[in-house]
């Protein structure tokens, strides 16, 4: 029914959805925007810190690389090599000079926070001077380390399974225009430090407890902080090699089903990458907690909304639907409808008032219907009483005619038949009689008419089952009488009457035919239509009474039908249901 299409319950549900959906959409959009901004800001912050850390490393390395350049111009260093060339051997002044050089090396090494070592090598002297020693060195082995710029050497730890260490070294040659393998080299100054210094800085950078930085060179290896997860770090490096590393970049890497935000900055001085990674779960955990809290709130709100919707459905929609169904059935004239009140609310009050109203309407209609039944019964009695005088008039007219003709036998026969007829009608207290009794009465009537008209012949053909069918009394005789009077008496060539009865589906059919002149189609249609109208003065009451009584007793589907007879005259057919309609129901 369209009445339920946009009812109150549907509108309330749509309102709840319209209220909740924009909130969820706006929160999701806000959450995504917040997450995006947070990641950008965190990336920028991490990149700034990594760049600062990388600058600190570069500053220290550049500071160490400046030491050889400073010392190579030191007067003592220059005097040390010149003195040997002039004298050819070491004297006390030379020894003191070496001591001063060693002191300067020690002072230079202590000037930095990094653990670094300086050494001065003189090819002509064939000696290597450090802050604690001055030893002779084979020139061939020393020349192998003569490489300009920073050099990195991997030193594996053979005593444990710890990762390998790296040694960084810087060499300065005097004079500057001398080649590495030239015999013109006068002095070589070398500074070196191990990767432990970088590890110290990585540990300091990791001090906040969430970071896990490392130093990485694709061609050499990795410098881990001392508490690093080596397996995870190696897995991240392997995943990062899927795409080339840029100078500065930030990317998300998935390892073992978990996402990590990785930041990398390359050093222009050493070519190593400073890399740091943070699990995204650690970053997004507060947002995820907020999301869970929000979605939990939404679920609770939905549950409360469903409960409110259920209460609305149970307390409003169901009673409203019951009232609508009740009024619909009431419109269909079903006055037995009742509504069961639920709870104690306004709708329960309306249900009680509805039941009271329908009960009063039903009582009123029952009274009106009983009055209508009484009227129909009175009308039926009146129609039935109208048949009797009509037949008596014809009988008395016949007796009078026979008496004038001194036909005593006919008068006696008519008197006997009239007495039987009178006995049948006066003792008829039943509303319905078997068709067999009615046909005996009709046979008696035809016998009387046959005495009056010798040319009258009649034939009665009824199915056996039709004999016990109940019909109102005096229902067939008026039809036979009309056939005799209008079909036989007016035409001297007519004299045949046939009565037949049979069952047609759910109906009984009984026809009375004559071989008279019959009726034209138009007058026949007018007569058929007049049977449904009130009785007029110009129309006989016999056929009209039969039709009205049939409809009153058996319903609108019953009644009289006029048609042309195969015998040549008129055929009057009665149709009625197998069972009579109970006019009291």
C-alpha positions, 0 to 999 in steps of 0.5 A, a space after each residue: 500500500 502506498 500509505 506505508 511508502 513514506 510513513 513516520 518510521 521511514 522518515 525517522 530512519 532517513 533522518 537518522 541516516 542523514 544526520 550520521 552520514 555527514 558526520 562520518 564523512 566529515 570526520 573521515 575527511 578531517 582524519 585523513 587531512 590531519 594524518 596527511 598534515 601530520 606525516 608531512 610535518 613529521 617528515 619535514 621535522 625528521 628531514 631537518 634533524 637528519 640534515 642537522 645531524 649530517 651537517 654535524 658529521 660533515 663538520 667533524 670530518 671537515 675539521 679532521 681533514 683540515 688538520 693535515 693541511 695545517 700541520 703540513 705548514 707547521 715550522 717544526 714539521 718543515 724543519 724536521 725534514 730539512 734538518 735530516 737532509 742537511 745533517 744526515 743523522 738525528 742529533 739531540 736537536 732532532 730528537 727535541 724536534 720530534 718531541 715537539 711534533 708529537 706534542 703538537 699531534 697530541 694537542 691537535 687530536 685532543 682538540 676534537 670530540 672525535 677519537 682521531 689519530 694523526 701521523 707524519 711520514 717522511 719518505 727520506 727519513 723513513 720514519 712514521 711519527 705519531 703522538 706516542 712513537 717515532 718508528 721506522 717504516 718500509 717505504 714500499 708499504 707506506 707508499 701503498 697508503 698514499 691516496 688523496 681524499 677520504 678513504 674508507 677501509 672495512 675492518 671485520 671483527 674476527 673475534 665476535 659476530 658483531 658487524 664490521 667496523 670502518 676506518 676513515 682516513 685522509 692523507 695530505 702530501 707535501 709538496 702539493 704538486 708531487 704525485 702520489 708515487 713521485 720521489 719528490 714527496 717530502 712529507 705525508 700527513 695522515 689523519 684517521 678515525 674509526 666508525 665508533 665516532 659515528 656510532 656515538 653520534 647515532 646513539 645520541 641521535 637515538 636518545 629519544 627512544 623512537 628513532 633507530 638511525 644508521 649510516 649507509 653506503 651502497 658500496 661499502 656497508 652499514 654503520 649501525 647504532 649500538 642498539 640497532 635491530 640489524 635484521 630489520 635494518 637490513 630488510 629496510 635496506 633491501 626494500 629501499 633498493 627497489 628504487 634508486 636512492 635520492 639525495 634527500 628523500 622520504 618514503 614509506 617501506 613495507 617490511 613483514 607486513 608493517 609500514 615504516 616511514 624512512 627518511 634519508 639524507 646523503 653527505 656530499 663530503 663522504 657519499 654516505 647516507 644518514 637514514 632514519 626510520 619510524 614505524 607508522 603505527 607509533 606515529 599514527 597510534 594516537 590518531 588510531 586511538 582517536 579513530 577507535 574512540 570515535 567509531 566506538 561512539 558512532 557504534 554506540 550512537 547507532 545502537 541507541 538510534 536503533 533502540 530509539 527506532 525500535 521503540 518508535 516502531 513498536 510504540 508508534 508505527 505498529 499501532 499506527 499500522 493497526 489503525 490504518 488496517 482497521 480503518 481499511 477493513 472497516 471501509 470494506 464493511 468488515 465490522 468484526 475488526 478489533 485492535 489489540 491495545 499495547 501498553 498504556 499510551 495515547 495509541 492504546 487510548 485510540 485503539 480502545 476508542 476505535 474498538 468502541 466506535 466499531 462496536 457501536 457501528 456494528 450494533 447499529 448496522 445489525 439493527 438496520 440489517 435486521 430491519 431490512 430483513 424484516 422488510 424483505 420478508 414482508 415484501 416476499 410475503 406480499 409478492 407471494 400473496 399476489 399470486 393466489 388471487 391471480 390464479 383464483 380469478 382464472 379458475 373462477 372464470 373457467 368455472 363460470 364458462 363451463 357452467 354456462 356451457 352446462 359442462 358439469 364434468 368440467 365444473 366437477 373436475 375444475 372444482 376438484 382441482 380447485 379444492 386441491 389447489 386451495 388445499 395446497 396454497 392454504 396449507 403452505 406454511 413453508 417458504 420452500 417446497 420440493 420441486 416435485 410437489 410444485 410440478 404436481 400442482 402444475 400438472 393439475 393446472 395443465 390438466 384443468 386447462 387441457 379440459 378447457 382446450 382439447 388441443 393443449 398438449 404438454 410434456 414435462 422432462 425433469 432430471 431426477 436430481 431436480 425433483 428434490 430441489 427446494 424452491 418457493 411455492 407457486 413459482 412455476 404455475 404463473 409461467 405455465 399460465 402465461 404460456 397458456 393464455 398468451 401463447 396457446 389461447 390466442 392462436 388456434 394453431 398453437 397447442 404445445 407446452 414443454 417443461 424441462 429442467 436440468 443442472 448447469 454447473 452451479 445452477 439449476 435451470 427450468 424452462 417453460 416453452 410454447 409453440 405460439 407466435 412468440 415475441 419480436 426481439 425489441 418487445 422481448 428486450 423491453 419486457 426483460 428490462 421491465 422485470 427489474 423495474 417497479 411494477 407498473 399498472 400496464 404490466 402483469 404481475 405474474 412474471 414480475 412477481 416470479 422474477 422478484 421472488 427468485 432474486 429475493 430468495 436466491 440472489 441477484 444471479 437468479 431470475 427469469 430470462 426470456 428467449 425464443 423457443 425452438 418450438 416457435 413461441 416464447 421460452 421462459 427460463 428460471 435460473 437459480 443457485 444450487 442452494 438458496 440464499 439465507 436472507 437472515 444471514 
